[in-house]
């Protein structure tokens, strides 16, 4: 379960219904944004390409 104060910069969607609902709630509230298919971020300031570049190895490791 994701907690608002403890959100990582990069969040991946999940087949877990609870996580999916929470991601949907965070999106609706404007707390996170979608940067790519199945990839979300809590960083609302930087451009998506900067976030992806900074977290590239982490993202590749999750594929």
C-alpha positions as CSV (number, residue, x, y, z in Angstrom):
1,X,0.0,0.0,0.0
2,X,1.4,3.4,-1.0
3,X,1.4,6.2,1.6
4,X,1.3,9.8,0.3
5,X,4.2,11.0,2.4
6,X,6.4,8.0,1.3
7,X,5.9,8.0,-2.4
8,X,8.9,7.1,-4.5
9,X,9.7,9.3,-7.6
10,X,8.8,6.4,-9.9
11,X,5.7,4.2,-9.3
12,X,4.7,1.2,-11.4
13,X,1.2,0.0,-12.0
14,X,0.2,-3.3,-10.6
15,X,-2.2,-6.2,-11.1
16,X,-3.0,-5.8,-7.4
17,X,-6.5,-4.3,-7.3
18,X,-5.7,-2.3,-4.1
19,X,-2.6,-0.7,-5.6
20,X,-4.4,0.1,-8.9
21,X,-7.2,1.8,-7.0
22,X,-4.7,3.8,-4.9
23,X,-2.9,4.9,-8.1
24,X,-6.2,6.0,-9.6
25,X,-7.0,8.0,-6.5
26,X,-3.5,9.6,-6.5
27,X,-4.0,10.5,-10.1
28,X,-7.4,12.1,-9.5
29,X,-6.0,14.1,-6.6
30,X,-3.1,15.4,-8.7
31,X,-0.5,13.9,-6.4
32,X,1.0,11.8,-9.2
33,X,1.0,11.9,-12.9
34,X,1.5,9.3,-15.7
35,X,4.7,9.6,-17.6
36,X,4.6,6.4,-19.7
37,X,2.5,3.2,-20.0
38,X,2.4,1.6,-16.5
39,X,4.8,4.3,-15.1
40,X,3.8,7.1,-12.8
41,X,5.7,9.7,-10.9
42,X,5.2,11.8,-7.8
43,X,7.6,14.4,-9.3
44,X,5.2,17.1,-10.7
45,X,8.0,19.5,-11.5
46,X,10.6,17.9,-13.8
47,X,9.9,16.9,-17.4
48,X,9.2,13.2,-18.0
49,X,12.4,12.6,-20.0
50,X,14.4,14.0,-17.1
51,X,12.7,11.7,-14.6
52,X,13.1,8.7,-16.9
53,X,16.8,9.4,-17.5
54,X,17.5,9.8,-13.8
55,X,15.7,6.5,-13.0
56,X,16.5,4.6,-16.2
57,X,18.3,1.6,-14.6
58,X,15.6,1.3,-12.0
59,X,12.9,1.3,-14.7
60,X,14.7,-1.2,-16.8
61,X,15.1,-3.5,-13.8
62,X,11.4,-3.5,-13.3
63,X,10.5,-4.6,-16.8
